[in-house]
Amino acid sequence: MTFKELGLSSPLLKAIGEQGYETPTPIQEKAIPVILQKKDVLAGAQTGTGKTAGFTLPLLELLSRAKHKTQQHKVKALVLTPTRELASQVEESVRLYGKHLPYKSAVIFGGVKINPQIVALRKGVDIVVATPGRLLDHISQKTINLASVDFLILDEADRMLDMGFVNDIKKVVAILPKERQTLLFSATYSDAIKKLSNQFLKSPTLIEVARANTSSEIVKQAVYHVDKTRKHELLRHLITEGKWQQVLVFTRTKHGANRLSGQLEKDGISSAAIHGNKSQNARTKALADFKKGGVRVLVATDIAARGIDIDQLPHVVNYELPNVSEDYVHRIGRTGRAGNVGEAISLVCVDEDEFLRNIEKLIKKDIPKVWLKGFKPDPSIKAEPINMGGNRGARNKPRGRGRR
Ligand code: AMP
């Protein structure tokens, strides 16, 4: 299947070619034709599957087919995302794929001055990518007019619900035209997502690429058992001995992210932390430095990391397991993107046993459990000793795959 066969026309094919995409990803192959038929879509797709192009390309195609000559630069499409980072990245994709088309886009999120956004909206835009809270500010100040919206896209809807945006989303949807096409993307299915879909979507076509609630197949996962007090040392060892050049590390708390980032800096490993307490500019800069390779380790909390999209990110480390199991799926989705194999390593101490059990229940999979020679964990833990590079310890016999 080619992008052309999916029904996209030349300005989009040209932009896709410039990105170097050769074939559509599975979600694109399934979603693009259905969206072009103007159907509502409920898509279960993890991040990293190419879902952004999966909705952006047909959206731009439909806009260009309809021409909307009489309503130039009025908001015709609204994309809602849970975080500022994801909003920025989606809008970047809109600009990238739409570069040979005449549409204007704007990104709207909180934590930055509202005036430049008002100026951009006043000039007229066709596509708005927004986080719900700041969008409501614009709605209440009447600095945005959504009366011409034909397309509503809820991206990472599960995450928006987790973050407590459900009422904000309802308020936004309430003022949108009833006649519209609605697309809902979610990495995980829950009853709350089904409810949202029943409320907002009309006889949606269900599209699923990776099975719901399973961790990405192309990510090699491992649990490294280690004592809590030696996690920093183990991480440093993995980075330096493995010569890792770009690694995303997750901590559970903002404080933990700052502390670890500081410790790594002291070790001579360049590092930056991103979390909700950092200003938007600091977050954008840290992400840009990391993408460019100027910073070797990015330490992030779950919310801040949402939406991070770096091609071929090879290593993700869970410094601490998340207490919300779905976050594990989102975290490891940062690696192994668009067909590249990635590695997700979780550093797990005895206290985190229950989190690990819940995660394995969710992903319906046993994660291989090992300990690295030199970092022997609590003797009650059953895991296989390995050497750096992943090969099993030469003298130690494997002692089973874990204690569950
Ligand atoms: P997403 O799941 O939307 O976050 O996309 C993940 C990554 O896949 C992004 O870096 C895209 O640039 C890349 N991508 C999207 N579609 C394709 C494609 N058809 N071929 C290769 N890479 C792609």
Residues whose N, C-alpha, C, O or C-beta is under 5 A from the ligand:
A	BS01	AMP	Y21 E22 T23 P24 T25 Q46 T47 G48 T49 G50 K51 T52 A53 D309 D311 R337 A338
